Amino acid sequence: MIDPHLAGRLAFAHRLPTKAPLPPGLHPLGLFPERDALLLVPEGIDPRRPTPLVVLFHGGGGSAEKILPMLRAHAEARRFLLLAPQSLFPTWDLVIGGHGPDRERVDSALAEVGARFLLDPGRLVFAGHSDGGSYTLSLGLANGHVVTDLLVSSAGFLSVHLQSGAPRIVLTHGTRDEQIPIDRSARVHVAQLKQAGYDVTAIEYDGPHAYDPAVVARALDLVMRDEA
């Protein structure tokens, strides 16, 4: 049998916090000497109450700083924790050749956040754009036992060797995307996911290979639709 970790299975599990919470602001987690994960803690978070967490994956050649604007204002307005891990190399290990150090880095970042805040097990979201969207989709489907929702923007591929749970999926893609044409990516993915029985919402918009802030807001409304 294949090692579930090599297939993308995370070791993360929800536990009670054991460390002091971080104050409001943007914090490097201090886990790695280079390309550390960043955590945005909005004002008004009560570390003693279950709080939603969104994990946001950057695109190829990107960084946490570059991708944070995609969801930062929403995190501050809706008061959810926003975690932005970073790949060890210019893009995610799965894009290069398979699950490896980046899965371990994501696991470490999730464990650190879970040690400082009481996370809501009913709202742990993976999100990402481009290569980050592909990573969101692939890693998220392998960890649906803890990941509740996927917000996927302009994903190029879907690579799943292990399926777990049934996360809800909102998949967005620009119809004028020349880098990753929609007919060879999103439309294929939507059909495959629906055939597999997933709850999928597809949003196509008139745009290139870039996320559209209005579309992101609409997708996040769907992801957070059960929010109290």
C-alpha positions, 0 to 999 in steps of 0.5 A, spaced: 500 500 500 502 507 498 504 511 504 498 515 505 503 521 507 506 520 500 499 521 497 498 527 500 495 525 507 496 530 512 497 528 520 494 534 522 488 533 527 484 538 531 486 539 538 486 544 544 491 549 544 497 549 548 500 555 547 499 563 548 495 566 542 498 571 537 496 578 538 492 581 532 497 582 526 501 579 521 506 574 524 511 569 521 510 563 525 518 562 526 518 555 523 523 555 517 529 560 516 527 561 509 520 562 506 516 561 513 509 561 513 505 567 515 499 568 519 494 573 519 490 574 526 484 579 525 482 584 530 476 581 535 478 574 534 477 570 541 482 565 542 477 561 546 472 560 541 472 556 535 475 560 529 474 559 522 481 558 518 483 559 511 489 556 508 491 560 502 496 557 497 500 562 492 501 561 485 508 558 482 514 563 483 509 567 488 510 568 495 505 569 502 506 576 501 504 576 494 497 572 495 495 575 501 491 580 498 487 575 495 483 574 502 486 579 507 480 584 507 475 578 507 479 575 513 479 582 517 472 583 515 469 576 517 474 575 522 477 568 520 484 566 521 488 566 514 494 562 514 499 563 508 504 557 507 510 558 502 513 552 498 520 550 499 522 551 492 519 556 487 512 552 486 509 546 490 512 540 491 506 536 487 507 540 481 514 539 481 514 531 482 510 529 488 508 530 495 514 531 500 517 537 504 511 542 502 506 537 505 510 537 511 511 544 512 503 545 511 502 540 517 507 544 521 504 550 520 497 547 521 499 544 528 502 551 530 496 555 529 492 549 532 496 550 538 495 557 539 488 558 537 481 554 538 480 552 531 473 551 528 473 543 525 466 545 521 470 551 517 477 549 515 478 552 508 483 551 503 484 556 497 489 558 492 490 561 485 494 558 479 499 552 482 496 554 488 489 552 486 492 546 483 495 544 490 488 546 494 484 541 489 489 536 490 491 536 497 484 538 499 481 532 496 486 528 500 484 531 506 477 532 506 476 528 513 479 535 516 478 540 510 471 542 509 471 547 503 476 548 497 476 555 494 480 554 487 482 559 482 485 558 475 487 551 477 491 547 472 491 540 474 488 535 479 492 530 482 489 525 487 492 519 489 488 518 496 481 521 497 478 522 504 471 525 506 467 530 501 469 537 502 465 542 498 468 545 492 467 552 489 472 552 482 473 559 479 476 560 472 477 566 467 474 564 460 480 568 457 485 565 460 491 563 455 496 560 460 491 555 463 485 554 458 479 553 461 476 548 456 483 543 458 482 545 466 476 547 470 471 544 465 474 538 465 475 538 473 468 540 474 465 534 470 470 529 474 468 532 481 461 532 479 461 525 477 465 523 483 459 525 487 462 532 490 458 538 491 461 543 486 460 550 484 463 552 478 464 560 477 466 562 470 468 569 469 470 574 463 478 574 465 485 572 464 489 568 468 488 572 474 483 572 480 478 577 480 476 580 486 469 580 485 469 573 483 473 571 489 468 575 494 462 571 491 466 564 492 468 566 499 460 568 500 459 560 498 464 557 502 462 561 508 455 560 507 453 556 513 457 561 517 453 564 523 
